């Protein structure tokens, strides 16, 4: 067990025991859902179904129902795609990168962040598929032997790199998430009494028994999956940025895109985690596990990645002038002072100014302020993608083809619909799945639990007799203050 | 043939670890341990070897790299070479940079999925498999040590029980397993 300074704030508040952790996490699954859950689920379902209706209308009529035109051939669809993929970054980052760095604070939030990742990537994947207009031929993007003769997809194309990157990211994140869930499903299986849920959780838990050898393998598999998922986090958004960076459009064709997109993705992903967790901890009474310390750490990540994004904006501006390429300089001047100035300055305010407020300890530890900023950041990051995509292409090399983009109600419906569907998935997850990683939380109870930190936990009779303190001889509990 | 098994239950992971150390020092063989979370440090005590799944993951990854390289070489260079933007696909080496993203992704895909499938098969944790933990509380807050009488012929049942009682055990159960 890692030694941890006694003066550090505990990660698990209250005098919890292993059994209480199980009780607290299983309670929302075993109890009847509160009325609020049904109300939220109903609202999310209606919005989601409206989005599905819009998608069916689009598929039946053609993508002409979007507000696209010959000049602006990519707009809300790709904006939404990149936005959702970005949101999907925090989950794997929290799980994988922070696991490799042995960050214990991740354990209270990783499960729900991973779920968020998976649902966000589902939503992201929808957009390129429906942008095809012919959803049913989506499988053409895969390199399958086909009936057209020896015709293969183009492996030189960043759009195909996307297909591989997103599907690998989704499936690896799903495997990582599910492998962690198996022992927790076993806990629920062994607790529930009703036959149908018992059967369901038996199937979901794959017969997990918690043998020492299985835990040995479990830990290694988690570590290796984290090791391979970490470069994935960085590669996926780099590859998404190649969709733009490998083109020759002024405003897109820049080498700064990969790191800038990755930082932006983590920035928006963490913001969405904050939005969801701040509500969830309250609704599911998990304040002892997700508290100010967790929120503060996430806010620090938001502040750092927000600063990287801000630096990237300013670097882009400088390079557009310094490069001496008039098209490049115009693209950036047009962003700030052209017809889409409002989008540009919204982006700057939300993404550059707001995270800087997190330097103040009082603000980054305030839950209400964090909630507001998390929503502001997500709005800002949507604008960032919109600004990059639409303002760069609405002014073509030929002034005769200059145009504006106005979204149609179908654009809006599909976007809002995916938000609804996302919440439908997330609410179902919160209702039927353990939202905290039970088995991982229990491993940190003795090093980061409040009772053990303050040395107020009852000493086990066996150790009292044998003269140990708590019996964990490799764990330092002494106070120096 | 039925075999007698003793299940000793503990309510603290450190007590179990301490107990296992004592028993092993006296020559008792601990067959298995069931716990709700990984007990760090128990593996060397009861003789569980470090898994070699990591090596498997590396081999699956290499397979992914090889398949991606061979596949793209066949598709893009031999079977259907395309002249894209004046950059013809004449040789794999000239185009290798464009093939790196997919090679990387496919390597990760094979390593992760290959290892995960192997892990589930080795554990025999698959959909529909029955749970084999001796007590439902072992997935909540209890820790169980399994001792098989056939592994510990040198001790009588009474001796084993006496040694167990000295380890802070809270409950002892005996079963015949087939």
HADDOCK unambig.tbl for C-alpha pairs under 7 A between the chains (distance, minus, plus):
assign (segid A and resid 18 and name CA) (segid B and resid 141 and name CA) 5.29 0.50 0.50
assign (segid A and resid 19 and name CA) (segid B and resid 140 and name CA) 6.06 0.50 0.50
assign (segid A and resid 19 and name CA) (segid B and resid 141 and name CA) 5.27 0.50 0.50
assign (segid A and resid 22 and name CA) (segid B and resid 140 and name CA) 6.34 0.50 0.50
assign (segid A and resid 150 and name CA) (segid B and resid 79 and name CA) 6.92 0.50 0.50
assign (segid A and resid 150 and name CA) (segid B and resid 80 and name CA) 6.75 0.50 0.50
assign (segid A and resid 151 and name CA) (segid B and resid 80 and name CA) 6.70 0.50 0.50
assign (segid A and resid 152 and name CA) (segid B and resid 75 and name CA) 6.47 0.50 0.50
assign (segid A and resid 155 and name CA) (segid B and resid 99 and name CA) 6.53 0.50 0.50
assign (segid A and resid 156 and name CA) (segid B and resid 98 and name CA) 5.17 0.50 0.50
assign (segid A and resid 156 and name CA) (segid B and resid 99 and name CA) 6.57 0.50 0.50
assign (segid A and resid 161 and name CA) (segid B and resid 101 and name CA) 6.33 0.50 0.50
assign (segid A and resid 161 and name CA) (segid B and resid 102 and name CA) 5.88 0.50 0.50
assign (segid A and resid 164 and name CA) (segid B and resid 102 and name CA) 6.35 0.50 0.50
assign (segid A and resid 164 and name CA) (segid B and resid 105 and name CA) 6.38 0.50 0.50
assign (segid A and resid 165 and name CA) (segid B and resid 105 and name CA) 5.99 0.50 0.50
assign (segid A and resid 168 and name CA) (segid B and resid 105 and name CA) 6.44 0.50 0.50
assign (segid A and resid 168 and name CA) (segid B and resid 109 and name CA) 5.65 0.50 0.50
assign (segid A and resid 172 and name CA) (segid B and resid 109 and name CA) 6.90 0.50 0.50
assign (segid A and resid 172 and name CA) (segid B and resid 112 and name CA) 6.42 0.50 0.50
assign (segid A and resid 186 and name CA) (segid B and resid 139 and name CA) 6.66 0.50 0.50
assign (segid A and resid 187 and name CA) (segid B and resid 139 and name CA) 4.86 0.50 0.50
assign (segid A and resid 187 and name CA) (segid B and resid 140 and name CA) 6.02 0.50 0.50
assign (segid A and resid 190 and name CA) (segid B and resid 136 and name CA) 5.07 0.50 0.50
assign (segid A and resid 203 and name CA) (segid B and resid 127 and name CA) 5.14 0.50 0.50
assign (segid A and resid 203 and name CA) (segid B and resid 128 and name CA) 5.14 0.50 0.50
assign (segid A and resid 204 and name CA) (segid B and resid 127 and name CA) 6.63 0.50 0.50
assign (segid A and resid 206 and name CA) (segid B and resid 125 and name CA) 4.78 0.50 0.50
assign (segid A and resid 206 and name CA) (segid B and resid 126 and name CA) 4.51 0.50 0.50
assign (segid A and resid 206 and name CA) (segid B and resid 127 and name CA) 4.46 0.50 0.50
assign (segid A and resid 206 and name CA) (segid B and resid 128 and name CA) 6.07 0.50 0.50
assign (segid A and resid 206 and name CA) (segid B and resid 129 and name CA) 5.69 0.50 0.50
assign (segid A and resid 207 and name CA) (segid B and resid 125 and name CA) 5.38 0.50 0.50
assign (segid A and resid 207 and name CA) (segid B and resid 126 and name CA) 6.73 0.50 0.50
assign (segid A and resid 207 and name CA) (segid B and resid 128 and name CA) 6.91 0.50 0.50
assign (segid A and resid 207 and name CA) (segid B and resid 129 and name CA) 4.75 0.50 0.50
assign (segid A and resid 207 and name CA) (segid B and resid 130 and name CA) 4.84 0.50 0.50
assign (segid A and resid 207 and name CA) (segid B and resid 131 and name CA) 4.12 0.50 0.50
assign (segid A and resid 208 and name CA) (segid B and resid 125 and name CA) 5.89 0.50 0.50
assign (segid A and resid 208 and name CA) (segid B and resid 131 and name CA) 5.81 0.50 0.50
assign (segid A and resid 209 and name CA) (segid B and resid 34 and name CA) 7.00 0.50 0.50
assign (segid A and resid 209 and name CA) (segid B and resid 131 and name CA) 5.61 0.50 0.50
assign (segid A and resid 209 and name CA) (segid B and resid 132 and name CA) 5.52 0.50 0.50
assign (segid A and resid 209 and name CA) (segid B and resid 133 and name CA) 4.74 0.50 0.50
assign (segid A and resid 210 and name CA) (segid B and resid 34 and name CA) 5.11 0.50 0.50
assign (segid A and resid 210 and name CA) (segid B and resid 35 and name CA) 5.38 0.50 0.50
assign (segid A and resid 210 and name CA) (segid B and resid 36 and name CA) 6.17 0.50 0.50
assign (segid A and resid 211 and name CA) (segid B and resid 32 and name CA) 6.61 0.50 0.50
assign (segid A and resid 211 and name CA) (segid B and resid 33 and name CA) 5.62 0.50 0.50
assign (segid A and resid 211 and name CA) (segid B and resid 34 and name CA) 4.56 0.50 0.50
assign (segid A and resid 211 and name CA) (segid B and resid 35 and name CA) 6.68 0.50 0.50
assign (segid A and resid 212 and name CA) (segid B and resid 32 and name CA) 6.46 0.50 0.50
assign (segid A and resid 212 and name CA) (segid B and resid 33 and name CA) 5.31 0.50 0.50
assign (segid A and resid 212 and name CA) (segid B and resid 34 and name CA) 6.18 0.50 0.50
assign (segid A and resid 212 and name CA) (segid B and resid 43 and name CA) 7.00 0.50 0.50
assign (segid A and resid 213 and name CA) (segid B and resid 48 and name CA) 6.32 0.50 0.50
assign (segid A and resid 214 and name CA) (segid B and resid 123 and name CA) 6.18 0.50 0.50
assign (segid A and resid 215 and name CA) (segid B and resid 38 and name CA) 5.31 0.50 0.50
assign (segid A and resid 216 and name CA) (segid B and resid 51 and name CA) 6.90 0.50 0.50
assign (segid A and resid 217 and name CA) (segid B and resid 51 and name CA) 5.93 0.50 0.50
assign (segid A and resid 224 and name CA) (segid B and resid 54 and name CA) 6.68 0.50 0.50
assign (segid A and resid 225 and name CA) (segid B and resid 112 and name CA) 6.13 0.50 0.50
assign (segid A and resid 228 and name CA) (segid B and resid 108 and name CA) 6.17 0.50 0.50
assign (segid A and resid 439 and name CA) (segid B and resid 36 and name CA) 6.36 0.50 0.50
assign (segid A and resid 439 and name CA) (segid B and resid 37 and name CA) 4.85 0.50 0.50
assign (segid A and resid 440 and name CA) (segid B and resid 37 and name CA) 6.96 0.50 0.50
assign (segid A and resid 442 and name CA) (segid B and resid 37 and name CA) 6.78 0.50 0.50
assign (segid A and resid 443 and name CA) (segid B and resid 37 and name CA) 6.63 0.50 0.50
assign (segid A and resid 462 and name CA) (segid B and resid 168 and name CA) 5.54 0.50 0.50
assign (segid A and resid 471 and name CA) (segid B and resid 14 and name CA) 5.90 0.50 0.50
assign (segid A and resid 471 and name CA) (segid B and resid 15 and name CA) 6.75 0.50 0.50
assign (segid A and resid 472 and name CA) (segid B and resid 14 and name CA) 5.94 0.50 0.50
